[in-house]
Amino acid sequence: MEPRLNSKNLQRAAKDHLWMHFTEMAAYREADVPVITRGEGEYVYDDRGERYLDGLSGLFVSQVGHGRAEIADAIAEQARELAYFPIWTYAHPKAIELADRIAGLAPGDLDRVFFTTSGSEAVESAWKLARQYFKAVGQPTRHKVISRRIAYHGTTMGALSITGLQDIKSPFEPLVPSTIQVPNTNHYRAPVHGDDPEAFGRWAADQIEEAILQNGPETVAAVYVEPVQNSGGCFPPPPGYLRRVRRICDRYGVLMVSDEVICAFGRLGEYFGATKYGYVPDMITFAKGATSGYVPLGGVIAREGLMAPFQEDGAAFLHGITFAGHPVAAAAALANLDLFESEGLLDNVRENGPVFRQTLERLLDLPIVGDVRGDGFFYGIELVRDKETKESFSAEESKTLLKGFISSSLFESGLICRADDRGEPVIQLAPPLTCGPAHFEEIERILRKVLTEAWDLL
């Protein structure tokens, strides 16, 4: 079947009707909207036939790469058999099978899977679960959430309230009250213990304890942490930090939520970041890589103990989402996990993650590159004006540098990644888990060219 719109008409329709997310629409008043038409493996193609290395896995999503017939076939087969049925009161085989499989992969006693359709819904669902749980067990004053500065946790009103990015919160205030922000784990800009990662980690974890005490332990329901914080440019945890946070939460009866919407399903070389860093949270939120983006699906994995109050006669978690646990999405997730196993994708990340790091660290010889940080297949490159002093760029300079030159130049050079100015200016990379050294070399070559040109323009 011929497409209804040709390339020229696609541009007109995009500008007239499509409202793109987190996008300055005025930027396309004169310029063309990039239109991606197909994907194959680690690459995507636009409506002009140009090829791009997908260095961000779409949006931290396409773990197994594009164009996988195995997942497409599973989707089609399930759609023919049972295209939709809710998991309100009822169940269907694929949701049951997927919940069982995820519970088997999760650390510790995280055995209960509550499905959503997105990461924001997962984050919000975990907060609602914590609130209702504490009311059910006779601790109704526990409703507050602690999260980290510059951390992104989603866009629904509750998830946005937990988010630590003021610029994207202000337009929607007043938000849900009861959220508290504490320092993140950006060791490159550590306010204390800059020469000692372990001491810095103890300090950062202790800021959470201080916030619990200041607000009253009896009012705090949960602490949200990403294993590697996304926003701000991939902040990995200092040694021992997350295990210390776990002990602090246990000390005060606070639930620990590991937000793994990005970090789960292989991004760090394990199915879950909690496994990678050796801690067992009370809940894990997930989405993105669960289906490699072939169909939207997310969820919350909860410890068995959190289910107990909801198994009493007449009790129920009073929350639900129409399309959660969708049969087609569950089938896609199961096929996705089959590919993880048959192709050894976790092993690939473990083996090639250090190679990825070493390849990116070659860029440290550029005067504009201050720091390369991350883990697995998830890295950030912080850009600076002065490497010696770590002087950054002004907000206006960052906008001009990233949005005015680097972002478009990287795309034109054949690389899709993220140039982000939430916090310090960074470039983020999260390629499909099928990538290897040749892809890393391609990424480094394009970055070196564009960043050299960017420095020359300063």
Residue pairs with C-beta under 8 A, 6 or more apart in sequence:
5 13
7 35
7 47
7 48
10 35
10 47
11 32
11 33
11 35
14 28
14 33
14 35
15 28
15 33
18 33
19 25
20 33
24 403
27 403
34 46
34 411
35 46
35 47
36 44
36 45
36 46
36 47
36 52
37 45
37 46
37 47
38 44
38 45
38 66
38 67
39 45
39 54
39 62
39 65
39 66
39 67
40 65
40 66
40 67
41 65
41 66
41 67
41 432
41 434
42 53
42 54
42 65
42 66
42 431
42 432
42 434
42 435
42 439
43 51
43 52
43 53
43 54
43 66
44 51
44 52
44 54
44 66
44 416
45 51
45 52
46 52
50 414
51 414
52 411
52 414
52 415
52 416
53 414
53 415
53 416
53 431
53 439
53 442
53 443
53 446
54 62
54 66
54 416
54 431
54 432
55 415
55 416
55 417
55 429
55 430
55 431
55 443
56 416
56 417
56 418
56 428
56 429
56 430
56 431
57 63
57 289
57 293
57 430
57 431
57 432
58 293
59 288
60 230
60 261
60 262
60 267
60 288
60 289
60 378
60 430
61 288
61 289
61 292
61 293
62 292
62 293
62 432
63 265
63 266
63 267
63 289
63 292
63 336
63 340
63 345
63 432
63 433
64 71
64 292
64 336
64 339
64 340
64 343
64 345
64 432
64 433
64 434
65 292
65 432
65 434
66 432
68 292
68 294
68 339
70 335
70 338
70 339
71 291
71 292
71 294
71 332
71 335
71 336
71 339
72 294
73 335
74 331
74 332
74 334
74 335
75 294
75 295
75 328
75 331
75 332
75 335
77 331
78 94
78 327
78 328
78 330
78 331
79 328
81 327
82 92
82 94
82 327
83 327
83 328
84 323
84 326
84 327
84 328
85 92
85 327
86 322
86 325
87 95
87 115
87 324
87 325
88 320
92 325
92 327
92 330
94 327
94 330
94 331
94 334
95 115
95 325
95 327
95 330
97 330
97 334
98 113
98 325
98 330
98 333
98 334
99 113
99 115
99 325
101 334
101 337
102 113
102 299
102 301
103 110
103 111
103 112
103 113
103 301
105 271
105 272
106 271
106 272
106 284
106 301
107 272
107 274
107 275
107 279
107 280
108 280
108 303
109 280
109 303
109 304
109 305
110 280
110 281
110 283
110 284
110 301
110 302
110 303
111 301
111 302
111 303
111 304
112 301
112 302
112 303
112 304
112 306
112 307
113 299
113 300
113 301
113 302
114 125
114 129
114 299
114 300
114 301
114 302
114 317
114 324
115 297
115 298
115 299
115 321
115 324
115 325
115 330
116 122
116 125
116 287
116 297
116 298
116 299
116 300
116 321
116 324
117 296
117 297
117 298
117 321
117 323
117 324
117 326
117 329
118 154
118 287
118 296
118 298
119 154
119 159
119 261
119 285
119 286
119 287
119 288
119 298
120 153
120 154
120 155
120 156
120 159
120 160
121 154
121 156
121 159
121 298
121 321
121 324
122 154
122 261
122 285
122 286
122 287
122 298
122 299
122 300
123 153
123 154
123 156
123 158
123 159
123 162
123 224
123 257
123 259
123 261
123 285
124 154
124 156
124 157
124 158
124 159
125 285
125 300
125 319
125 321
126 222
126 224
126 257
126 283
126 285
126 300
127 145
127 158
127 159
127 162
127 221
127 222
128 158
128 317
128 319
129 283
129 300
129 302
129 306
129 317
129 319
130 142
130 145
130 221
130 222
130 255
130 257
130 283
131 142
131 143
131 221
132 317
132 318
132 319
133 255
133 306
133 309
134 140
134 142
134 143
134 221
136 309
136 310
136 315
137 309
139 218
139 253
141 218
141 219
142 218
142 219
142 220
142 221
142 253
142 254
143 178
143 219
143 221
144 178
144 179
144 180
144 215
144 219
144 220
144 221
145 161
145 162
145 178
145 179
145 180
145 220
145 221
145 222
145 223
145 224
146 179
146 180
146 181
146 182
146 208
146 211
146 212
146 220
146 222
146 223
146 224
146 254
147 153
147 162
147 163
147 164
147 179
147 180
147 181
147 182
147 223
147 224
147 225
148 164
148 181
148 182
148 183
148 184
148 185
148 224
148 225
148 229
149 164
149 181
149 182
149 183
149 184
150 164
150 165
150 184
150 186
150 229
150 231
150 232
150 422
150 423
151 163
151 164
151 165
151 181
151 184
151 224
151 226
151 229
151 230
151 231
151 232
152 163
152 164
152 165
152 230
152 231
152 422
153 159
153 160
153 162
153 163
153 164
153 224
153 259
154 160
154 162
154 163
154 261
155 168
157 172
157 175
157 176
158 176
160 168
160 169
160 172
160 175
161 169
161 175
161 176
161 177
161 178
161 179
162 179
162 224
163 169
164 181
164 184
164 231
165 231
165 422
167 422
169 175
178 219
180 211
180 215
182 204
182 207
182 208
182 210
182 211
183 191
183 204
183 207
184 204
184 229
184 232
184 235
185 200
185 201
185 204
185 229
185 235
185 236
185 237
185 238
185 241
186 229
186 232
186 233
186 235
186 423
187 194
187 197
187 200
187 235
187 238
187 373
188 370
188 371
188 373
188 382
188 390
189 390
189 424
190 200
192 199
192 200
192 203
193 199
193 200
193 203
194 200
197 238
197 239
198 238
198 239
198 240
200 238
201 237
201 238
201 239
201 240
201 241
201 244
202 240
202 241
202 244
204 238
204 241
205 241
205 244
205 245
205 248
206 244
206 248
208 223
208 245
208 248
209 248
209 251
209 252
211 220
212 220
212 248
212 252
212 254
217 252
217 253
217 254
220 252
220 254
221 254
221 255
222 254
222 255
222 256
222 257
222 282
222 283
223 245
223 248
223 249
223 254
223 255
223 256
223 257
224 257
224 259
225 242
225 245
225 256
225 257
225 258
225 259
226 258
226 259
226 260
226 262
226 263
226 273
227 237
227 242
227 258
227 260
227 263
227 268
227 273
227 274
227 276
227 277
228 234
228 235
228 236
228 237
228 262
228 263
228 268
228 273
228 374
228 375
228 376
228 378
229 235
230 262
230 428
231 420
231 422
231 423
232 380
232 422
232 423
232 424
232 426
233 373
233 380
233 381
233 382
233 420
233 423
233 424
233 426
233 428
234 373
234 374
234 375
234 378
234 379
234 380
234 426
234 428
235 373
235 380
236 373
236 374
236 375
237 277
242 274
242 277
242 278
242 279
243 277
243 278
243 279
245 256
245 279
246 256
246 279
246 280
246 281
248 254
249 255
249 256
249 282
255 282
255 283
255 306
256 279
256 281
256 282
256 283
257 281
257 282
257 283
257 284
257 285
258 272
258 273
258 274
258 279
258 281
258 283
258 284
258 285
259 285
260 272
260 273
260 274
260 284
260 285
260 286
261 285
261 286
261 287
261 288
261 298
262 288
262 289
262 378
262 430
263 272
263 273
263 276
263 378
264 271
264 272
264 273
264 284
264 286
264 288
264 289
264 290
265 271
265 286
265 288
265 289
265 290
265 336
265 340
266 289
266 340
266 345
266 346
266 349
266 376
266 377
266 433
267 273
267 289
267 349
267 376
267 377
267 378
267 430
267 433
268 276
268 349
268 375
268 376
268 377
268 378
269 276
269 346
269 349
269 350
269 353
269 375
269 376
269 377
270 276
270 346
271 340
271 346
272 284
272 286
274 280
274 281
274 284
276 375
276 376
280 303
282 302
282 303
282 306
283 300
283 301
283 302
283 303
283 306
284 300
284 301
285 298
285 299
285 300
286 298
286 299
286 300
286 301
287 296
287 297
287 298
287 299
288 298
289 336
290 297
290 298
290 299
290 333
290 336
291 297
291 329
291 332
291 333
291 336
292 332
292 336
292 339
294 332
294 336
295 326
295 328
295 329
295 332
295 333
296 323
296 329
297 326
297 329
297 330
297 332
297 333
299 324
309 315
310 316
310 317
323 329
339 345
340 346
343 434
345 433
345 434
348 433
348 434
348 436
349 376
349 377
349 433
352 377
352 435
352 436
352 437
352 440
353 375
353 376
353 377
355 436
355 437
355 440
356 377
356 379
356 431
356 435
356 440
357 372
357 374
357 379
359 437
359 440
359 441
359 443
359 444
360 372
360 379
360 381
360 429
360 440
360 443
360 444
360 447
361 372
362 444
362 448
363 369
363 372
363 381
363 444
363 447
363 448
363 451
364 372
366 448
366 451
366 452
366 455
367 387
367 455
368 383
368 384
368 451
368 454
368 455
368 458
369 381
369 382
369 383
369 384
369 387
369 451
370 382
370 383
370 384
370 387
370 390
371 380
371 381
371 382
371 384
372 379
372 380
372 381
372 382
373 379
373 380
373 382
374 380
374 429
377 430
377 431
377 432
377 433
377 435
378 429
378 430
379 428
379 429
379 430
380 426
380 427
380 428
380 429
381 426
381 427
381 428
381 429
381 447
382 424
382 425
382 426
383 393
383 401
383 424
383 425
383 426
383 427
383 451
383 454
384 390
384 391
384 392
384 393
384 424
385 391
385 392
385 393
385 397
385 458
392 398
392 424
392 425
393 401
393 425
395 421
398 421
398 424
398 425
399 421
401 425
401 454
401 458
402 419
402 420
402 421
402 425
403 419
403 421
405 453
405 454
405 457
406 419
406 427
406 450
406 451
406 454
407 419
409 450
409 453
409 454
410 416
410 417
410 419
410 427
410 446
410 447
410 450
413 446
413 449
413 450
414 442
414 446
415 442
415 443
415 446
415 447
417 427
417 428
417 429
417 443
418 427
418 428
418 429
419 425
419 426
419 427
420 426
420 427
420 428
427 447
429 443
431 439
431 440
431 443
